[in-house]
Amino acid sequence: MADDIDRAQRHNERYQAQALDAWRNRQSSAAGRTHCIDCEEEIPLKRRQANPNAVRCIDCQREIEAHR
């Protein structure tokens, strides 16, 4: 029983580490992005100044948030 729990714990730790690495990569690649990842339209300068990590234009971001 303990072996199963240990294996599950290790699996969970690996999964969390991978998820955190992926998040960090997205964050570092978001800075300086000028175009929306969904519609590929330019993200307005004011939005980029207000949120340097924005990856979507405001319209696409609103749509994403509305469906959550």
BELWO-V725125 format. One record per helix or strand of 2 or more residues. SS is the DSSP state (~ for helix, > for strand). FROM is the first residue (numbers start at 1). TO is the last residue. If there is no record, write none. Layout:
ss: {SS;SS}
from: {FROM;FROM}
to: {TO;TO}
//
This chain:
ss: {~;~;~}
from: {2;45;58}
to: {30;50;66}
//
